[in-house]
Amino acid sequence: MLHDFGYCIILTGVKDNKVALLVYCSVLAIQHGVKACNLIKELAPIICGKGGGNSEIAQGGGTNISIIPELLKAAEELVAK
């Protein structure tokens, strides 16, 4: 997701019926208050999971693979705030 204030990259993947989630935020995005650790804390529960990290990069996982489209929509809404 690219915005005037930097960018965030949000990756998801499924293996063995588990969702992996990775969030990266550029330095400019962090300077504007968008942090990977905050995004992962908001997003991981959507897929019945948890995660953590730092301002630049965070990872998590969950078990609800059927809700990935909703997860990505929520991510877009969080970054747009």
C-alpha positions in Angstrom: 0.0 0.0 0.0 1.7 3.2 -1.2 0.7 6.6 0.2 2.3 10.1 0.1 3.6 9.4 3.6 5.6 6.3 2.7 4.5 2.7 2.3 3.6 -0.5 4.1 3.9 -4.0 2.7 1.6 -6.6 4.1 2.2 -10.2 3.1 0.0 -13.2 3.9 0.5 -16.9 3.1 -1.1 -20.2 4.0 0.6 -23.4 4.8 -0.7 -26.4 6.7 -4.0 -24.6 7.4 -2.2 -21.7 9.1 -1.9 -18.1 8.0 1.4 -16.4 8.1 1.4 -12.6 8.3 4.3 -10.2 7.7 4.1 -6.4 7.9 6.9 -3.9 6.8 6.6 -0.1 7.1 9.0 2.3 5.5 10.8 4.9 7.6 8.6 7.7 6.2 5.4 5.7 7.2 6.8 5.3 10.7 7.5 9.0 10.9 3.9 9.6 10.1 2.7 7.2 12.9 2.2 4.0 11.0 4.1 1.2 12.7 4.3 -2.5 11.8 4.0 -3.6 15.4 0.7 -1.7 15.9 -0.7 -3.0 12.6 0.2 -6.6 13.5 -1.5 -6.2 16.9 -4.7 -5.1 15.1 -4.6 -7.6 12.3 -3.5 -10.9 13.9 -6.6 -11.3 16.0 -8.7 -11.1 12.8 -7.2 -14.4 11.8 -7.5 -15.8 15.3 -3.8 -15.3 15.9 -1.2 -13.1 17.5 2.1 -11.5 16.6 4.7 -8.9 17.4 7.7 -7.0 16.2 9.0 -3.5 16.0 8.1 -0.3 14.2 9.7 -1.4 10.9 8.8 -5.1 10.7 6.5 -7.4 12.5 5.2 -10.9 12.0 2.3 -13.0 13.2 0.1 -16.0 12.4 -3.3 -17.4 12.9 -5.6 -20.3 12.1 -8.6 -18.7 10.3 -7.6 -19.0 6.6 -11.1 -18.2 5.3 -11.0 -14.6 6.5 -7.8 -13.4 4.6 -9.8 -11.1 2.3 -11.3 -9.3 5.3 -7.8 -9.1 6.9 -6.5 -7.3 3.8 -9.4 -4.9 3.7 -8.9 -4.1 7.4 -5.2 -3.5 6.7 -6.0 -1.1 4.0 -8.4 0.8 6.3 -5.9 0.9 9.1 -3.1 2.3 6.9 -5.5 4.9 5.4 -6.3 6.4 8.8 
